[in-house]
Amino acid sequence: MKKQTESEIQILEISQGELNVCIIGESPLIYNRMTNKGAQELLMPKGKKTAAEKASSVKHDVLREYRDSPYVAVNDGPTRLQLPSVMFKKAMMVAALDLPGAKKAQMGRLVYVQDDRLDVYGTPQLFMAVTRSADINRTPDVRTRAIVPKWACSLTIKFARPMLNATSVANCLAAGGVTAGIGDWRVEKGSGSYGRYRLCSADDPEFISLMSEGREVQDEALQNPVPYDDQSADLLSWYKAEVNRRGFKVVA
């Protein structure tokens, strides 16, 4: 019998699949972008304010915080509001922890969302809520952010085949909308239920309706904010009156 001296090498051909998806928010989206002021403070801290400095300035510039909280488009486009596309990839990676046959690390390696930023449709409102700081004392504070009660976006997902297929990717993305969510106080964190979403078709009536709430509507809402709930309305009203009474200068 003739001995085999050469072994055959089979090369797995890896190709790239593409999935176009439309998304509708199932619960409000809370923006939590770090402001330029916050990043600058991390880069070069100013140190603690003196008692005189605290007395002569406001701790929170509510309207500026509201307008600075969302990711926004600086160039021409259909919307002012945007989201980092990686948020949806992270939601898929979290969902993979609970899905049979899916692995978080695998999703991280084999999937990516096209474009760095995604256009988000919907009208933002001003949301004020009591939060706890990350210090050892869990110091309470009031944060002002933009919240979008009804929102929608579309994205293109690229994935490696044959390790993944369109069905498995779509299922993982859909599961991420239930078990992870995006934005602040999302389901993944356990303490909130915000940022949930569902997949839809491009001709979904709700999706089509939300597509009308683009740049012009969003710019107006950022310039002249409407409070999201009663607590936000009460706090904003008190804040404006107190700023006037104390003679502080803040953003109009």
C-alpha positions, 0 to 999 in steps of 0.5 A: 500500500502506498503511503500518503505523503501529502495531506489535503488542506481545506481552507474555509472560505469566509465571506461577509453578510449584510443585514439592513434593520429598522428599529423602533424604541419600545421604551424612552431613550435617555442620552448620557453623553459625557459633555466636553466640560466633563471631559476637560475636567478629567483631562485637567481638573480645576480642583475644589471650588472655594466657598466664595466661588460656590456662592457666586455660581450655579452648580448646574446649568440645566439647559446647557446640560440638557443640550449637551447630553445627546450625541448630535450631528455637526454636518448636514443630515436628516437628523440632529440626534445621533447614537454611536453604532457600537451601542447596538453591538454591545446590546447584541453581546449582552444578549448572547449571554442568555441565548443558546449557541451564541457567545458574547466574545464571538459576537464581538469578533464576528459582527460590526455595525456600519457607520460610527454614528446612526441617525435617530428620529424622534422629539427630545424632551428635558428630563430631570431626575435624582441620581446617586454619584459613584463616590463612597457616600453615594451622594445624591444629585440632580441630573438633566438629560435629553430623553426621547419618548418615541424614537426610531433608527435604521442600521446596517450590520455586517457579519462573518459567514458561515460562522453566522447567518442573517437569522442568528444575527437578527435574533441576537439583535432583537434579544438585545432590545429586550434584555440589554437596551441602549442609553442610560438606565437601560435594562442591562443595568438592572435598575431601569427599563429604558432604551428597549427596542424592537425590530420592524419593517421599513413600511411599519406605520409607526416607523414611517410616522417617526421618520417625520421627526427629524432635524428641524423638529429636534432643533426646535425641541433642543432650543425650547425644551418641553419637560418630560414629566411632572417632576421635571416640570416642577424642578425646571420651574423652580430652577428658573425662578431661583436663578432669577432671584439670585441673579445668576447668569445661565444659558437662555 
